[in-house]
Amino acid sequence: MDRTTKDNNYTHISVMKNEVLEIARGAFENKVNPIMVDCTLGFAGHTLAALQEFNNLSVIGIDRDLEIKPFIEKKLETYSNRFTFQNDDFSQIEKYTKNADFILFDLGVSSMQIDNPERGFSYMADGALDMRMNRNANLDAKEIVNVYSFDQLRALFAENGEKSAAAVAKNIVEFREKNEITSTSQLVQITDQSVPRFGKTGHSAKRVFQALRIEVNDELTQLENALYSASKLLNPGGRLAVIDYHSLEAEIVKRVFRDLSADKTPKSVPKIENSDSSFKMLKALKPTDDEIKNNSRAKSAHIRVLERL
Ligand SMILES: C[S@@+](CC[C@H](N)C(=O)[O-])C[C@H]1O[C@@H](n2cnc3c(N)ncnc32)[C@H](O)[C@@H]1O
Protein backbone atom coordinates (compact mmCIF):
# COMPACT_ATOMS: atom_id res chain seq x y z
CA MET A 1 0.00 0.00 0.00
CA ASP A 2 1.20 3.49 -0.83
CA ARG A 3 1.94 5.20 2.49
CA THR A 4 2.85 8.58 1.07
CA THR A 5 0.33 11.11 -0.11
CA LYS A 6 1.27 14.16 -2.15
CA ASP A 7 -1.31 16.93 -1.91
CA ASN A 8 -0.85 20.61 -2.59
CA ASN A 9 2.89 19.88 -2.91
CA TYR A 10 2.82 18.54 0.61
CA THR A 11 4.23 15.11 1.50
CA HIS A 12 2.54 13.35 4.36
CA ILE A 13 3.05 9.87 5.80
CA SER A 14 0.45 8.46 8.21
CA VAL A 15 1.90 6.34 11.01
CA MET A 16 0.94 2.61 11.24
CA LYS A 17 -1.67 2.92 8.49
CA ASN A 18 -1.82 -0.83 7.74
CA GLU A 19 -2.18 -1.70 11.41
CA VAL A 20 -4.96 0.90 11.81
CA LEU A 21 -6.86 -0.66 8.88
CA GLU A 22 -6.55 -4.16 10.34
CA ILE A 23 -7.78 -3.02 13.76
CA ALA A 24 -10.70 -1.23 12.06
CA ARG A 25 -11.51 -4.36 10.02
CA GLY A 26 -11.94 -6.31 13.26
CA ALA A 27 -14.20 -3.58 14.65
CA PHE A 28 -16.37 -3.55 11.50
CA GLU A 29 -17.02 -7.32 11.41
CA ASN A 30 -20.75 -7.99 10.94
CA LYS A 31 -21.51 -4.24 10.76
CA VAL A 32 -23.51 -3.18 7.69
CA ASN A 33 -22.89 0.57 7.87
CA PRO A 34 -20.01 1.07 10.28
CA ILE A 35 -19.16 4.45 11.82
CA MET A 36 -15.62 5.66 12.48
CA VAL A 37 -14.60 8.77 14.41
CA ASP A 38 -11.12 10.05 13.55
CA CYS A 39 -10.47 12.27 16.57
CA THR A 40 -7.21 13.64 15.17
CA LEU A 41 -8.04 14.13 11.52
CA GLY A 42 -4.88 16.10 10.61
CA PHE A 43 -4.09 15.58 6.96
CA ALA A 44 -6.72 12.79 6.85
CA GLY A 45 -4.26 10.06 5.88
CA HIS A 46 -5.89 7.42 8.09
CA THR A 47 -9.40 8.58 7.23
CA LEU A 48 -8.77 8.50 3.48
CA ALA A 49 -7.29 4.99 3.71
CA ALA A 50 -10.32 3.79 5.71
CA LEU A 51 -12.84 5.37 3.30
CA GLN A 52 -11.03 3.73 0.38
CA GLU A 53 -10.88 0.33 2.09
CA PHE A 54 -14.42 0.06 3.54
CA ASN A 55 -17.23 0.87 1.11
CA ASN A 56 -20.10 1.42 3.54
CA LEU A 57 -18.06 3.28 6.14
CA SER A 58 -19.02 6.78 7.35
CA VAL A 59 -16.37 8.90 9.07
CA ILE A 60 -16.65 11.87 11.40
CA GLY A 61 -13.31 13.69 11.46
CA ILE A 62 -12.48 15.98 14.40
CA ASP A 63 -9.59 18.42 14.60
CA ARG A 64 -9.08 21.58 16.65
CA ASP A 65 -6.97 23.08 13.85
CA LEU A 66 -9.23 24.90 11.38
CA GLU A 67 -6.34 25.44 8.95
CA ILE A 68 -6.62 21.85 7.72
CA LYS A 69 -10.15 22.46 6.38
CA PRO A 70 -9.33 23.50 2.79
CA PHE A 71 -6.80 20.66 2.41
CA ILE A 72 -9.09 17.93 3.66
CA GLU A 73 -12.12 19.21 1.75
CA LYS A 74 -10.10 18.82 -1.42
CA LYS A 75 -8.54 15.53 -0.39
CA LEU A 76 -11.85 13.91 0.63
CA GLU A 77 -13.97 15.52 -2.12
CA THR A 78 -14.92 12.13 -3.57
CA TYR A 79 -16.13 10.94 -0.19
CA SER A 80 -18.19 13.98 0.86
CA ASN A 81 -21.34 11.80 1.20
CA ARG A 82 -19.59 9.59 3.79
CA PHE A 83 -17.46 12.15 5.61
CA THR A 84 -18.09 15.15 7.90
CA PHE A 85 -15.57 17.48 9.52
CA GLN A 86 -15.98 18.94 13.01
CA ASN A 87 -13.59 21.66 14.14
CA ASP A 88 -13.41 21.08 17.88
CA ASP A 89 -11.42 19.54 20.72
CA PHE A 90 -11.62 15.78 20.67
CA SER A 91 -12.78 15.79 24.31
CA GLN A 92 -16.09 17.05 22.85
CA ILE A 93 -16.61 13.82 20.85
CA GLU A 94 -19.97 13.10 22.51
CA LYS A 95 -21.43 16.17 20.78
CA TYR A 96 -20.94 14.61 17.35
CA THR A 97 -22.20 11.03 17.59
CA LYS A 98 -24.24 8.76 19.84
CA ASN A 99 -22.27 5.64 18.89
CA ALA A 100 -19.28 4.42 16.89
CA ASP A 101 -17.60 1.19 15.81
CA PHE A 102 -14.04 2.49 15.52
CA ILE A 103 -12.54 5.56 17.22
CA LEU A 104 -8.99 6.59 16.38
CA PHE A 105 -6.58 8.96 18.10
CA ASP A 106 -3.20 9.65 16.42
CA LEU A 107 -1.73 11.95 19.03
CA GLY A 108 0.46 15.03 18.86
CA VAL A 109 1.03 17.50 16.07
CA SER A 110 0.83 16.78 12.38
CA SER A 111 3.81 17.19 10.09
CA MET A 112 1.83 19.96 8.40
CA GLN A 113 1.88 21.88 11.71
CA ILE A 114 5.54 21.10 12.48
CA ASP A 115 6.74 21.95 8.99
CA ASN A 116 5.23 25.45 9.07
CA PRO A 117 7.72 27.67 10.97
CA GLU A 118 4.98 30.26 11.55
CA ARG A 119 3.23 27.82 13.89
CA GLY A 120 6.27 27.72 16.19
CA PHE A 121 6.27 23.96 16.85
CA SER A 122 9.73 23.28 15.45
CA TYR A 123 13.10 23.93 17.05
CA MET A 124 14.67 23.34 13.63
CA ALA A 125 13.34 26.55 12.10
CA ASP A 126 13.00 30.13 13.28
CA GLY A 127 9.42 31.20 13.93
CA ALA A 128 7.09 32.88 16.38
CA LEU A 129 6.73 31.18 19.79
CA ASP A 130 3.16 30.07 19.23
CA MET A 131 2.50 26.26 19.32
CA ARG A 132 -1.30 26.55 19.40
CA MET A 133 -3.02 23.76 17.47
CA ASN A 134 -6.16 25.90 17.61
CA ARG A 135 -5.12 29.38 16.53
CA ASN A 136 -8.11 30.92 18.30
CA ALA A 137 -6.96 29.65 21.69
CA ASN A 138 -5.78 32.27 24.19
CA LEU A 139 -2.63 30.69 25.63
CA ASP A 140 0.48 30.43 23.46
CA ALA A 141 4.09 29.42 24.15
CA LYS A 142 5.26 33.04 24.21
CA GLU A 143 2.99 33.77 27.17
CA ILE A 144 4.17 30.72 29.11
CA VAL A 145 7.84 31.50 28.55
CA ASN A 146 7.48 35.18 29.45
CA VAL A 147 4.93 34.96 32.28
CA TYR A 148 5.29 31.67 34.17
CA SER A 149 7.44 31.89 37.31
CA PHE A 150 10.82 30.16 37.61
CA ASP A 151 9.18 27.41 39.72
CA GLN A 152 6.35 26.87 37.24
CA LEU A 153 8.78 26.64 34.31
CA ARG A 154 11.13 24.29 36.14
CA ALA A 155 8.24 21.99 37.12
CA LEU A 156 6.84 22.01 33.60
CA PHE A 157 10.17 21.02 32.01
CA ALA A 158 10.98 18.47 34.72
CA GLU A 159 7.59 16.75 34.29
CA ASN A 160 8.56 16.24 30.67
CA GLY A 161 11.80 14.56 31.62
CA GLU A 162 14.20 17.47 31.08
CA LYS A 163 17.11 16.82 33.47
CA SER A 164 18.37 20.41 33.13
CA ALA A 165 14.91 21.87 33.88
CA ALA A 166 16.23 24.25 36.57
CA ALA A 167 19.01 25.60 34.32
CA VAL A 168 16.61 26.17 31.42
CA ALA A 169 14.10 27.94 33.71
CA LYS A 170 16.85 30.10 35.25
CA ASN A 171 18.22 31.12 31.86
CA ILE A 172 14.74 31.91 30.54
CA VAL A 173 14.09 34.19 33.51
CA GLU A 174 17.48 35.95 33.05
CA PHE A 175 16.95 36.38 29.30
CA ARG A 176 13.46 37.84 29.65
CA GLU A 177 14.60 40.39 32.22
CA LYS A 178 16.43 42.07 29.32
CA ASN A 179 14.27 41.13 26.32
CA GLU A 180 10.90 39.53 25.77
CA ILE A 181 11.35 36.03 24.30
CA THR A 182 9.37 35.97 21.07
CA SER A 183 10.97 33.45 18.71
CA THR A 184 11.81 29.75 18.60
CA SER A 185 15.43 30.58 17.83
CA GLN A 186 15.78 32.67 21.01
CA LEU A 187 14.46 29.72 23.01
CA VAL A 188 16.84 27.34 21.24
CA GLN A 189 19.71 29.71 22.08
CA ILE A 190 18.67 29.38 25.75
CA THR A 191 18.36 25.57 25.70
CA ASP A 192 21.69 25.25 23.87
CA GLN A 193 23.29 27.17 26.68
CA SER A 194 21.43 25.28 29.46
CA VAL A 195 21.34 21.60 28.45
CA PRO A 196 24.72 19.77 28.46
CA ARG A 197 25.22 17.86 25.23
CA PHE A 198 27.82 15.32 26.38
CA GLY A 199 26.92 11.85 25.26
CA LYS A 200 23.35 12.92 24.54
CA THR A 201 21.38 12.20 21.45
CA GLY A 202 18.72 14.55 20.24
CA HIS A 203 18.38 18.29 20.28
CA SER A 204 18.85 20.45 23.40
CA ALA A 205 15.36 21.92 22.88
CA LYS A 206 13.49 18.66 22.32
CA ARG A 207 11.95 18.19 25.77
CA VAL A 208 11.44 21.89 26.42
CA PHE A 209 9.49 22.31 23.17
CA GLN A 210 7.48 19.19 23.90
CA ALA A 211 6.67 20.46 27.41
CA LEU A 212 5.50 23.82 26.07
CA ARG A 213 3.42 22.23 23.33
CA ILE A 214 1.67 19.95 25.83
CA GLU A 215 0.98 22.88 28.17
CA VAL A 216 -0.25 25.25 25.44
CA ASN A 217 -2.68 22.65 24.12
CA ASP A 218 -3.63 21.11 27.48
CA GLU A 219 -2.90 17.80 25.79
CA LEU A 220 -2.87 15.42 28.74
CA THR A 221 -6.16 16.52 30.33
CA GLN A 222 -7.79 16.54 26.90
CA LEU A 223 -6.58 13.00 26.27
CA GLU A 224 -7.78 11.52 29.55
CA ASN A 225 -11.24 13.12 29.26
CA ALA A 226 -11.56 12.15 25.60
CA LEU A 227 -10.72 8.48 26.21
CA TYR A 228 -13.43 8.11 28.85
CA SER A 229 -15.97 9.94 26.64
CA ALA A 230 -15.04 7.89 23.56
CA SER A 231 -15.31 4.57 25.43
CA LYS A 232 -18.97 5.33 26.22
CA LEU A 233 -19.77 5.61 22.52
CA LEU A 234 -18.40 2.24 21.39
CA ASN A 235 -20.92 -0.26 20.03
CA PRO A 236 -20.46 -3.92 21.08
CA GLY A 237 -17.39 -5.25 19.23
CA GLY A 238 -16.26 -1.66 18.62
CA ARG A 239 -12.64 -0.60 19.10
CA LEU A 240 -10.86 2.48 20.42
CA ALA A 241 -7.28 2.77 19.09
CA VAL A 242 -4.65 5.27 20.20
CA ILE A 243 -1.28 5.90 18.57
CA ASP A 244 0.96 7.48 21.21
CA TYR A 245 4.49 8.83 20.81
CA HIS A 246 5.96 9.44 24.26
CA SER A 247 5.74 8.15 27.82
CA LEU A 248 3.40 10.85 29.17
CA GLU A 249 0.80 9.98 26.54
CA ALA A 250 1.41 6.25 26.92
CA GLU A 251 0.94 6.38 30.72
CA ILE A 252 -2.47 8.00 30.37
CA VAL A 253 -3.67 5.60 27.68
CA LYS A 254 -2.50 2.56 29.67
CA ARG A 255 -4.03 3.85 32.92
CA VAL A 256 -7.43 4.64 31.35
CA PHE A 257 -7.55 1.36 29.40
CA ARG A 258 -6.58 -0.62 32.51
CA ASP A 259 -9.26 1.17 34.50
CA LEU A 260 -11.95 0.56 31.87
CA SER A 261 -11.08 -3.11 31.41
CA ALA A 262 -10.62 -3.85 35.12
CA ASP A 263 -12.77 -6.47 36.78
CA LYS A 264 -15.14 -4.40 38.92
CA THR A 265 -17.35 -7.28 40.08
CA PRO A 266 -17.34 -7.62 43.88
CA LYS A 267 -15.52 -10.80 44.96
CA SER A 268 -18.73 -12.15 46.55
CA VAL A 269 -20.58 -12.22 43.20
CA PRO A 270 -20.06 -15.43 41.14
CA LYS A 271 -18.20 -14.77 37.86
CA ILE A 272 -19.96 -15.19 34.55
CA GLU A 273 -17.74 -15.04 31.46
CA ASN A 274 -17.59 -11.53 29.91
CA SER A 275 -20.02 -10.08 32.40
CA ASP A 276 -17.48 -8.55 34.76
CA SER A 277 -16.18 -5.88 32.38
CA SER A 278 -17.44 -4.30 29.19
CA PHE A 279 -13.96 -3.84 27.71
CA LYS A 280 -10.80 -5.77 27.02
CA MET A 281 -7.36 -4.52 26.03
CA LEU A 282 -5.73 -5.96 22.93
CA LYS A 283 -1.96 -6.36 22.64
CA ALA A 284 -0.14 -3.07 21.90
CA LEU A 285 1.63 -2.99 18.52
CA LYS A 286 4.78 -1.20 17.35
CA PRO A 287 5.61 -0.11 13.79
CA THR A 288 7.65 -2.48 11.64
CA ASP A 289 11.39 -1.82 11.20
CA ASP A 290 10.62 -1.00 7.61
CA GLU A 291 8.18 1.73 8.55
CA ILE A 292 10.62 3.21 11.09
CA LYS A 293 13.31 3.31 8.39
CA ASN A 294 10.99 5.29 6.09
CA ASN A 295 9.39 7.56 8.67
CA SER A 296 11.38 8.74 11.69
CA ARG A 297 8.16 9.94 13.37
CA ALA A 298 7.08 6.30 13.73
CA LYS A 299 10.14 5.44 15.84
CA SER A 300 8.56 5.91 19.27
CA ALA A 301 4.97 5.05 18.25
CA HIS A 302 2.74 2.39 19.82
CA ILE A 303 -0.83 1.61 18.96
CA ARG A 304 -2.98 0.56 21.93
CA VAL A 305 -6.47 -0.83 21.49
CA LEU A 306 -9.47 -1.20 23.76
CA GLU A 307 -12.35 -3.39 22.57
CA ARG A 308 -15.94 -3.18 23.78
CA LEU A 309 -17.20 -6.71 24.49
C1 LIG B 1 -0.56 13.41 14.27
S1 LIG B 1 -1.77 14.45 13.58
C2 LIG B 1 -2.91 13.35 12.82
C3 LIG B 1 -2.49 12.88 11.47
C4 LIG B 1 -3.56 12.03 10.79
N1 LIG B 1 -3.81 10.80 11.51
C5 LIG B 1 -3.19 11.71 9.35
O1 LIG B 1 -3.02 10.53 9.01
O2 LIG B 1 -3.10 12.65 8.56
C6 LIG B 1 -2.64 15.00 14.97
C7 LIG B 1 -3.77 15.99 14.70
O3 LIG B 1 -4.60 15.99 15.85
C8 LIG B 1 -5.00 17.28 16.14
N2 LIG B 1 -5.25 17.32 17.59
C9 LIG B 1 -4.34 17.13 18.58
N3 LIG B 1 -4.94 17.25 19.78
C10 LIG B 1 -6.25 17.50 19.54
C11 LIG B 1 -7.39 17.71 20.38
N4 LIG B 1 -7.29 17.71 21.70
N5 LIG B 1 -8.58 17.91 19.79
C12 LIG B 1 -8.70 17.92 18.43
N6 LIG B 1 -7.67 17.75 17.59
C13 LIG B 1 -6.45 17.54 18.14
C14 LIG B 1 -3.85 18.17 15.71
O4 LIG B 1 -4.33 19.47 15.41
C15 LIG B 1 -3.33 17.43 14.48
O5 LIG B 1 -3.90 17.93 13.30
The ligand as an SDF file (V2000), in Angstrom:
LIG
                    3D

 27 29  0  0  0  0  0  0  0  0999 V2000
   -0.5650   13.4100   14.2680 C   0  0  0  0  0  0  0  0  0  0  0  0
   -1.7660   14.4480   13.5800 S   0  0  0  0  0  0  0  0  0  0  0  0
   -2.9060   13.3500   12.8230 C   0  0  0  0  0  0  0  0  0  0  0  0
   -2.4850   12.8770   11.4650 C   0  0  0  0  0  0  0  0  0  0  0  0
   -3.5560   12.0280   10.7940 C   0  0  0  0  0  0  0  0  0  0  0  0
   -3.8070   10.8040   11.5120 N   0  0  0  0  0  0  0  0  0  0  0  0
   -3.1870   11.7100    9.3530 C   0  0  0  0  0  0  0  0  0  0  0  0
   -3.0180   10.5340    9.0060 O   0  0  0  0  0  0  0  0  0  0  0  0
   -3.1040   12.6490    8.5600 O   0  0  0  0  0  0  0  0  0  0  0  0
   -2.6390   14.9960   14.9720 C   0  0  0  0  0  0  0  0  0  0  0  0
   -3.7670   15.9860   14.7040 C   0  0  0  0  0  0  0  0  0  0  0  0
   -4.5990   15.9910   15.8520 O   0  0  0  0  0  0  0  0  0  0  0  0
   -4.9980   17.2790   16.1450 C   0  0  0  0  0  0  0  0  0  0  0  0
   -5.2460   17.3220   17.5890 N   0  0  0  0  0  0  0  0  0  0  0  0
   -4.3450   17.1340   18.5780 C   0  0  0  0  0  0  0  0  0  0  0  0
   -4.9420   17.2510   19.7760 N   0  0  0  0  0  0  0  0  0  0  0  0
   -6.2520   17.4980   19.5360 C   0  0  0  0  0  0  0  0  0  0  0  0
   -7.3870   17.7090   20.3840 C   0  0  0  0  0  0  0  0  0  0  0  0
   -7.2850   17.7150   21.7030 N   0  0  0  0  0  0  0  0  0  0  0  0
   -8.5820   17.9120   19.7900 N   0  0  0  0  0  0  0  0  0  0  0  0
   -8.7020   17.9150   18.4340 C   0  0  0  0  0  0  0  0  0  0  0  0
   -7.6660   17.7520   17.5860 N   0  0  0  0  0  0  0  0  0  0  0  0
   -6.4500   17.5410   18.1400 C   0  0  0  0  0  0  0  0  0  0  0  0
   -3.8510   18.1720   15.7110 C   0  0  0  0  0  0  0  0  0  0  0  0
   -4.3250   19.4660   15.4080 O   0  0  0  0  0  0  0  0  0  0  0  0
   -3.3300   17.4260   14.4760 C   0  0  0  0  0  0  0  0  0  0  0  0
   -3.9010   17.9280   13.2980 O   0  0  0  0  0  0  0  0  0  0  0  0
  1  2  1  0
  2  3  1  0
  2 10  1  0
  3  4  1  0
  4  5  1  0
  5  6  1  0
  5  7  1  0
  7  8  2  0
  7  9  1  0
 10 11  1  0
 11 12  1  0
 11 26  1  0
 12 13  1  0
 13 14  1  0
 13 24  1  0
 14 15  1  0
 14 23  1  0
 15 16  2  0
 16 17  1  0
 17 18  1  0
 17 23  2  0
 18 19  1  0
 18 20  2  0
 20 21  1  0
 21 22  2  0
 22 23  1  0
 24 25  1  0
 24 26  1  0
 26 27  1  0
M  CHG  2   2   1   9  -1
M  END
$$$$
